[in-house]
Amino acid sequence: MSIQLIEPGEALAVWREKINATFEFLADFADDLEAGAIGAQGPQGYQGPQGVNGGVQGPQGTQGARGYQGSQGATGAQGAQGTQGVQGVQGAQGVQGAQGASGGLPGPQGAQGSQGSQGAQGSQGAQGSQGTVGAQGSQGSQGPQGTTGTAATGYKTTSSEPFSLPDIGQSRQFLVGAGLAYLPGARLRVAVSTDSSKWFEGRVTAYNTATGSMTVLCDLSSGGGQSGTFNSWNLNLAGERGAQGAQGAQGTVGAQGSQGQPGAQGVQGAAGAAGAQGAQGPQGAQGAQGAQGNMGFQGPQGEPGAPCL
């Protein structure tokens, strides 16, 4: 199908004709509604040619007339009867009527009946609440003092044996008081009596309660190997060493130090051996042709030829 191009003025005229035809159709349609039934709709007409793009849009058509209301339909048949509803709840009971008047005169009082048997013993009553606490009595007089107990074997003692502070892992044997409570494995501290800053600790490896001879293995010292020998010592029990604490958090990184002075230049090293000669490279491309040289001088004229015979 080919599209026919028309001028804008012609397109406007065509749209006006179509609008007028639409109005005429609507007027005829309204007349047909008033006159009687409308006939069957005719076949759809062919599509008109497309107007030129950019033409003026025609005005909107008026709304068509409203059609007549149809006649009311016939009444439908009566529906089937519904199922019986459930029984309602029972009503409240009515108020009781007033008592009727009493009959004749009351009869004579009957004789007193015999005494009934004794009833069973009742259950025990609940326990009463606890009474309030009485006032505190006065303090009794102090009892007589007890007899003095036997002296206990102790740990505190002294020694006058001359020896130096041991290093960790070294043992020292010396005499102390007899009859003490030390057993092998007990931990004690041995300090110089005239200078408490010099001491060592360790475990008892041997003790003779009769002679007072004691041997101590050093595992902690204020300074093993210090010069000098001491001959006045105080000894007593020492507490167990605590477990090693957790490692502390790492400290912050310190500021970078200033750059040091550049060092002196080192001595120049000896020259290295000459390397092997490299392989010959590929032949280069042919160069461009040189410019033509100047014309040479003319040579001397040749000798005349011999005459023809």
C-alpha positions in Angstrom: 0.0 0.0 0.0 1.4 3.4 -1.0 1.0 6.5 1.3 -0.5 9.5 -0.4 1.0 12.8 0.8 -1.3 15.8 1.0 -0.8 19.4 1.9 -1.6 20.6 5.5 -4.5 22.7 4.3 -6.0 19.7 2.5 -5.4 17.5 5.6 -7.4 20.0 7.7 -10.2 20.0 5.2 -10.3 16.2 5.3 -10.5 16.1 9.1 -13.4 18.7 9.1 -15.3 16.5 6.6 -14.8 13.5 8.9 -15.9 15.4 12.0 -19.1 16.6 10.1 -19.8 13.1 9.0 -19.4 11.9 12.6 -21.9 14.5 13.8 -24.4 13.5 11.0 -24.0 9.9 12.0 -24.7 10.7 15.7 -27.8 12.7 14.7 -29.1 9.8 12.6 -28.4 7.4 15.4 -30.4 9.5 17.8 -33.3 9.7 15.3 -33.2 5.9 14.9 -33.4 5.4 18.7 -36.5 7.5 18.8 -38.1 5.9 15.8 -37.5 2.3 16.6 -34.8 -0.5 16.6 -31.4 0.2 15.2 -30.3 -1.9 12.3 -27.2 -4.1 12.3 -23.9 -2.3 12.2 -22.4 -2.0 8.8 -18.9 -3.2 7.8 -15.9 -1.1 8.8 -14.8 1.2 6.2 -11.3 1.3 4.8 -8.7 3.3 6.6 -8.2 6.8 5.1 -4.9 8.1 4.0 -2.4 9.2 6.6 -2.3 13.0 7.1 0.8 15.0 6.8 2.9 14.9 10.0 2.6 18.2 11.9 -0.9 19.1 10.8 -3.2 21.0 13.2 -5.2 18.6 15.5 -8.9 19.0 15.0 -11.3 19.9 17.9 -12.6 17.1 20.1 -16.1 15.9 19.1 -19.1 16.4 21.3 -20.3 13.5 23.5 -23.0 11.4 22.0 -26.6 11.3 23.3 -27.5 9.0 26.2 -29.5 5.9 25.2 -33.0 5.0 26.6 -33.3 2.8 29.6 -34.4 -0.8 28.8 -37.7 -2.3 30.1 -37.7 -4.1 33.5 -37.3 -7.9 33.3 -39.9 -10.4 34.5 -40.0 -11.4 38.2 -38.0 -14.5 39.0 -39.5 -17.7 40.6 -39.7 -17.9 44.4 -36.7 -19.4 46.1 -36.8 -22.6 48.2 -37.7 -22.3 51.9 -34.6 -21.9 54.2 -33.6 -24.4 56.9 -35.2 -24.0 60.4 -33.1 -21.9 62.8 -31.6 -23.2 66.0 -33.7 -23.0 69.2 -33.3 -19.9 71.3 -31.9 -20.0 74.9 -34.3 -20.7 77.8 -35.7 -17.7 79.5 -34.8 -16.8 83.2 -36.9 -18.4 86.0 -39.8 -16.3 87.3 -39.9 -14.8 90.8 -41.2 -17.1 93.5 -44.7 -16.3 94.8 -45.3 -15.1 98.4 -45.8 -17.8 101.1 -49.5 -18.6 101.9 -51.0 -17.9 105.3 -50.3 -20.4 108.1 -53.0 -23.1 109.0 -54.6 -23.7 112.4 -53.2 -23.1 115.9 -49.7 -24.6 116.8 -49.8 -28.0 118.6 -48.4 -28.6 122.2 -44.5 -28.9 122.6 -43.2 -32.4 122.5 -41.2 -34.0 125.4 -37.4 -33.4 125.6 -35.4 -36.1 123.9 -32.6 -38.1 125.6 -29.1 -36.8 125.6 -27.0 -37.7 122.6 -23.7 -39.6 122.7 -20.5 -37.6 123.0 -19.1 -36.5 119.7 -15.6 -37.5 118.5 -12.6 -35.5 119.6 -11.8 -32.6 117.3 -8.5 -32.3 115.5 -5.6 -30.5 117.1 -5.6 -26.8 116.6 -2.9 -25.0 114.6 0.4 -24.2 116.5 0.4 -20.7 117.9 2.9 -18.0 116.7 6.4 -17.9 118.2 6.7 -15.7 121.2 9.0 -12.7 121.2 12.7 -13.2 122.1 13.5 -12.5 125.7 16.0 -9.9 126.8 19.7 -10.9 126.8 21.0 -12.1 130.1 23.8 -10.4 131.9 27.4 -11.5 131.0 28.8 -14.2 133.2 32.0 -13.7 135.2 35.3 -14.6 133.4 36.6 -18.1 133.9 40.0 -18.9 135.4 43.0 -18.7 133.0 44.1 -22.0 131.5 47.4 -23.6 131.9 50.2 -22.5 129.6 50.6 -24.8 126.6 53.7 -26.5 125.5 56.0 -24.5 123.3 55.6 -25.4 119.6 58.5 -26.1 117.3 59.1 -23.0 115.1 60.9 -21.9 112.0 62.6 -18.7 113.0 66.3 -19.2 113.7 69.8 -17.7 113.2 73.1 -18.9 112.0 76.7 -17.7 112.6 78.3 -19.8 109.9 80.5 -17.8 107.6 79.6 -18.1 103.8 78.9 -15.9 100.8 75.6 -15.3 98.9 75.1 -18.3 96.5 74.3 -18.1 92.8 71.0 -19.7 91.6 71.5 -23.4 91.5 74.2 -23.5 94.2 73.7 -25.0 97.7 74.8 -23.8 101.1 75.3 -26.0 104.2 75.4 -24.4 107.6 74.3 -24.9 111.3 71.1 -23.5 112.7 69.0 -24.2 115.8 68.1 -27.8 116.6 64.6 -29.2 117.0 63.0 -26.9 114.4 60.0 -27.9 112.3 61.8 -27.8 108.9 61.2 -30.7 106.6 62.8 -31.3 103.1 61.0 -29.2 100.5 60.2 -26.3 102.9 60.9 -22.9 101.4 62.8 -20.3 103.5 64.7 -17.0 103.2 68.2 -16.5 104.5 69.2 -12.8 105.0 72.3 -11.0 106.3 71.2 -9.8 109.8 73.2 -6.5 109.4 72.0 -5.8 105.9 68.5 -7.1 104.9 69.0 -6.1 101.3 71.4 -9.1 100.9 69.4 -12.4 100.9 68.7 -15.6 99.1 65.8 -18.0 99.0 65.5 -21.7 98.3 64.2 -25.1 99.4 65.5 -27.2 102.3 67.1 -30.4 100.9 68.3 -31.7 104.3 67.9 -30.9 108.0 69.0 -32.7 111.1 66.8 -31.8 114.0 69.4 -33.2 116.5 72.5 -31.3 115.3 70.8 -28.4 113.4 72.8 -29.1 110.2 70.8 -27.7 107.2 71.4 -27.7 103.4 69.5 -25.1 101.2 69.4 -25.1 97.3 69.2 -21.5 96.1 66.6 -20.6 93.4 66.3 -16.8 94.0 68.9 -14.3 95.1 69.3 -10.6 95.6 72.7 -10.8 94.0 74.6 -14.0 93.8 78.3 -13.9 93.5 78.6 -10.7 95.5 82.0 -10.3 97.1 82.4 -10.8 100.8 81.6 -13.4 103.4 79.0 -12.9 106.1 78.7 -14.7 109.4 75.4 -13.4 110.9 72.2 -14.7 109.3 68.4 -14.6 110.0 66.3 -17.5 108.7 62.5 -18.0 108.5 59.8 -19.5 106.2 59.2 -17.8 102.8 56.1 -17.8 100.7 55.9 -19.7 97.5 56.8 -17.8 94.4 53.8 -16.6 92.4 53.1 -17.7 88.8 54.6 -15.5 86.1 52.3 -12.8 85.1 50.9 -12.3 81.6 53.0 -10.4 79.2 52.2 -6.7 79.1 50.9 -5.0 76.0 53.5 -3.8 73.5 54.5 -0.2 73.9 54.0 2.3 71.2 56.7 2.7 68.7 59.1 5.5 69.5 59.7 8.4 67.2 62.3 7.9 64.5 65.7 9.2 65.3 67.5 11.8 63.3 69.5 10.6 60.3 73.1 10.0 60.9 76.0 11.6 59.1 76.8 9.9 55.8 79.8 7.6 56.0 83.0 8.0 54.1 83.1 6.7 50.6 84.6 3.3 50.3 87.7 2.4 48.3 86.9 1.9 44.6 87.0 -1.8 43.7 89.3 -3.2 41.1 88.1 -3.1 37.5 86.3 -6.3 36.4 87.6 -8.4 33.5 86.5 -7.4 30.0 83.4 -9.3 28.8 83.4 -11.5 25.8 82.8 -9.8 22.4 79.1 -9.8 21.5 77.8 -11.5 18.4 77.8 -9.5 15.1 74.5 -7.7 14.6 72.4 -8.1 11.4 73.3 -6.1 8.2 71.7 -2.7 8.1 69.3 -1.6 5.3 70.7 -0.2 2.1 71.1 3.5 2.2 69.5 5.9 -0.2 71.1 6.6 -3.6 73.5 9.5 -3.5 73.1 12.7 -5.6 74.4 12.7 -9.1 78.0 14.0 -9.4 79.0 17.0 -11.5 79.6 16.4 -15.2 83.3 15.6 -15.9 85.5 17.7 -18.2 85.3 16.9 -21.9 88.1 14.7 -23.1 90.6 15.7 -25.8 89.5 15.4 -29.4 90.6 12.2 -31.1 93.0 12.0 -33.9 91.5 12.2 -37.4 90.8 8.9 -39.0 92.6 7.4 -41.9 91.2 8.2 -45.4 88.9 5.6 -47.0 90.4 3.7 -49.8 
